[in-house]
Structures are given as C-alpha cells and as structure tokens.
C-alpha cells in the first residue's frame, strides 16, 4: 500500500503535534510520525504507551514526543537472533 498525503493525516489526534521538532529545537517526532517510522499503526503506538511496553517518550504540556534515538533503541531491542 502506497503512503499518500491522505493516509498520513487521517485523524486530528494523530496529527495534532505533527511538527518534527519539539520545544526549543528538541529533535522529536509526533506520535503519528513515530508510528510511521516504526511501521506500526497509530493505535498500536497508543496502546503500547498505555501498557508501558513501547518506546520511551516525553510528555510535555500534554504533547507526546518521541526522540529518534529512543525509536532506534526500541527497534534494536526487538531484534531476534
């Protein structure tokens, strides 16, 4: 399935924090962007947050942000030998 502009921004809550730079230049991704980066659905990432099983994230003023290095660390931890 090809990713199009309409599939990237389908829900308001997914795109609420769609900037790729957080506060004061903090390099971070919004949840919708982080989900695309990991190749999972937005709802999967949201479920992982509620269960405490997903990648690390920051919550600043109600905004959830993911650092690229934390997403990479999460992917590395999922590798199976």
Beta strands, then each sheet from edge to edge (+ up, - down):
strand 1: 29-30
strand 2: 58-60
strand 3: 63-66
sheet 1: 1+ 3- 2+
end
